[in-house]
Amino acid sequence: MNAIELALKKQRLELDATAQREALAQHAAGLTPLFDVADQVNSGVRWVGRHPEVVAGILALLLAARPGVRRFAWRWGRRSFVAWRLWRNGDRWLNQPSRP
């Protein structure tokens, strides 16, 4: 192959890739609202990670204001702690070498 043939082949491949990209964008257009919600949830989680004192303050205010909230918060706090520990240790458990 000479340089001209290579350039033509590259140009055809680029045109095919462009057409495929456009077709994929058309097919994925229905998923845009789902991606928007996922982006909002992701940004909310990042905000909570950057401002844990605000979340702790709101939780403390709720615990002080209503006695029934204490049981609810304790129950979900325990569940959250267990879920967090499983998430943190899950990769270690999953990546253990299998026994011979």
Buried (B, 14 or more C-beta within 10 A) or exposed (E): EEEEEEEEEEEEEEEEEEEEEEEEEEEEEEEEEEEEEEEEEEEEEEEEEEEEEEEEEEEEEEBEEEEEBEEEBEEEEEEEEEEEEEEEEEEEEEEEEEEE
